Amino acid sequence: MDVITSPSNPAVRAARKLARPSSRARAGGQFLLEGPEGIRAAMDAGHVPDSLLATERAVARHGGLVNTARQRGAQVTLVTEQVLSALAATTTPQGLAAVMPSVLRPLDQLPASPRLVCVLAEVRDPGNAGTVLRAADAFGADAVATTSGSVDLESPKAVRAAAGSLFHLPVLAGVAWPDLRSALRARGLRLVGADPHAPATLDQAPLGEPLALVFGNEAHGLPAEVAADLDLVVRVPLAGRAESLNLAAAAAVLLYEATRPRVREEAVVGR
């Protein structure tokens, strides 16, 4: 197989567009996934790359992964280290980049009987959003949903921060809040928001019930339209001198606390 040396090669140009968040929205339902770990996580979950760009060194190191992608239908293109570095968002590229079909789902694919849904309401930072998605996956959420005006969870930085969790649970993107609120209520979920200035603490949240945890914008908090519809807004009580937790840290604490009753219940049943 010839090694591509030109950034003007069609496969390379298509991947470079996906590496730029401003261009990804016009890319026809694809996103760029870098590195063997993320690509392996995607394929383990049944998601096959449309195409795979790889350096010769990466093929030598990850030959099994590359061959599996090819056998499942991915177009594999060998490129030079320089070509791959030009489209990679990481400072030390690992020699593999995959063009993936979108995994984002519409609202009608929200699970029918969820116990825990994580909602990002107008969250704009891709690193925060990806990290919250990873925490939601780690603590057993049944789905993650973003409202209109939120960051693209398939942008390169969000994908890296999610560390494979994008492929592990349903992710609904850009849903209008009234529609999402109605769908969550129809499934019997209590709507609990997070705000560092809320008078109630998470100890007062109905964590033993099916619920949706709603997190707002990093700078402005919960949008007024969203806050008005919530059953309760809580904060994480702080014992130290820090003024507050950032979004990702607060979300991880709340998601963990929301999971604890379920873990205890399952432990009792399993005895």
N, C-alpha and C positions, 0 to 999 in steps of 0.2 A: 504494500500500500504506500502510495506517495505521501510525503510529509508536506503539508501546506505551510508555505513561508509567507504568504501575502495576506495582510489584513482585509484585502478587498475580496477574498474568496466569499461566495454567497453564504456558506454555512457560518463562517466567522462573522460576517456582517450582521447576520440575523441574531447571533448570540450577543454581539456588542450592543445592539439595540435594547435587548432585554436587560443588560447590565446598567442601563440608564433609566432611573425611575420615571423620568418625564416621557420616555419613549415606550415604556412597557405597557401603558394603558392602550396604546394603539397597536399592540403586537399580536392581537388575535387570540387571546386566551392561552398564552404560554408564559413561563418564567424561567429564570436562570438559576440553576442549582450547582454550587461549587463544592468540590471535595468528595472523597470516597465515602465518608461516613454518611453524609446526607443522601448521596445517590443510593447507597446500600439500604438506608432506611426507607427511601421511597420505593425501591424495588421489592423489599421485603413486605411492604404493605400493598403490593400489587400495582404500583404506578410505574409505567415503563417510559423512559425518556423517548422523545421524538428523535433526538439526535444527541450524540456524545462526542465532545472534543477532548482529545487526549494527547499528551506528549509521549514520546517513546519511553522515557523513564517511568512515567506513570503506568503505561501498559505493562512494562516489565515487573513493576511492583504490585499492580492490581489486575493482573491478567484475567483472573477468574471473574471479577466483577465486570470487566470490559466484555469478555466473551458472553457472559450471561445477558448483558444488555443487548449485544448483537443478536443473540439467539432469540430474544423476545421481540425483535423487530426494530431496535434502535439503529439509526445510521451512525456509524463510527467514523470519525475523521481524525487522522493524525495531524497534529500541528506542532510547530516549534515552541520552545519555551517562551520565546519573545512574543509570539502571537497569543499564547494563552495568558501571559502576564498582562497584555494590553487590554484584555476584556475582563480579567479577574478583579474583584473588589477587595480581596484580601492582600495584605502586604507580602505574604509568603504563599503563593499559590501551590496547590498540591498536584497540579498537573491534570486535573479532570474537571470538566464543566459540562453539565447536561442541560439541554433545552427540554423542559418538562411541560406537559399539558396541565392547565390549571386544575387545582384540586378544590377550589372554592365552590361552595354549594349554595343553592337558593334556599329561601326560607322554608319552603315546603319539605325540605329534608331535615328540618329540626326533629330530633328523636321524639317519638310519640309519648314516652313516659320518662322524661329525664328526672334525675334526682338533683343534679347540680349543673347549671349553665353559667358560663362566665361571659359577661357582656362588656365590651369596650366602647364607650360612648364618646365619640369625637377625640379619641386618643390619636395623637399625631406623630409621636416619636417611634420610628420603626424598631429601634433597639428595645425600648420598653414593651412595645406590643408583642414582639417575638418572645421576650422573656416571660411575659404573662402567659402567653400561649404554652410555653414550656412548663410553667408551674401548673397551669390548668391540667395539662396532660399528666404531670407527675402526681397530682393529688386527686385524680380520678374524675375530673369533670366529664360530663357526657357530651358537651359541645362548647364551642366558643363562637360568639357572634360579635360583629362590629356594626356600628350604626353608620348611617350616611355621614360623610365628613371625616371618617377615620382613615388612618394610614393603610396603605396597601400591604396586607400580610404576605404577599408574594414578592415584595420588593427585596432586593439582595440583602440589605442589612437585617430586615425582619426575618427572612429565611434563615440567615446564619444564627441569629439570636434564638430562634425556635429550636435549633439543633435536632431536627428530625421530627419534632412533635407535630409539625404541620400535616404529617401523613397518618397520625395516630388517632385522630378524632374528628368529627365533623366540624368544619369551619365555615360559617356563614358570613358573607362580607357585604358591607355597605347597605344594610337593611334600614329602611325608614323606621324611625322609632315607633310611631303608632302601630305599624304592622307587627314589629317585633314584640312590643308590649302585649298586643292582643294574642299573639301566638304563645307567649310565655304564660299568660293568664289562663288561656284555654287548656293548658297542660297542668294546671293546678299549682304553679310555682308562686311562692312569695317573692316579691321584688325588694331586694336589700341593697342599698347603695353604700359606697364608701366615701367618707369626707373627713379630713383630719380635724375639722372644727365641729363635728357633730356632737351634740350633748350626750347622746347614747353611745355606749361602748359595745364592742362586739360580744361581750358577755350577755347583752340584752337581745341579741339577734336570735331568731328561731332556727338555730343551726341544725336541729334534729329533723326539720321539715324539708321537703323538696323546695329548692329556692334558686333564684338567679342572683348572682352577685354582680353588681353594676359598678364599673369604675369609669371615672370621668377624665377629662383633659388634664394633662400634666400641669398646666399653668392656671387654668380657669375652673377646674373641678367639674362637677356634674352640670351638664347643660340644664337650664331652668325647665325646659320642656320635659326632660327626663326626670329631674328631681321631683317635679310635681306629681308624678305618677307612681312614686315608690311607696312601699308599705312602711319602710323604715330606713333611716340613714344612720350608719354607725362609724365609729373611729376605732383605730387600734390604740389602746392606752399605752403611753410611754412612761417608763420609770426613770430613764436617764435624762441627759441635758439636751439631746438632739431635739430640734424644733419639730421635725416630722420625718416620716419615711418617704422615700420616693415611690412612685406608682408601682413599680415591679415588686419592691420589697413588701409594701402594704398588701398587694394582691396575693403574694405568696403566703403571708400570714393568714389572711382571711380564707383563702382556699384550703389551707391546711386545717384550720379550725372547723370549716364547714364539712370536711371529710371525716373528722374524728368520730362523730356519732355513728356514721356508717361503718367505720372500721371496728368500733367496739361491738356494734350489733352483729357484724359478720363473725367476729371472734367468738361471741357467745353462742351463736348458731352452730359454729363449727366444732364446738367442744363435744 
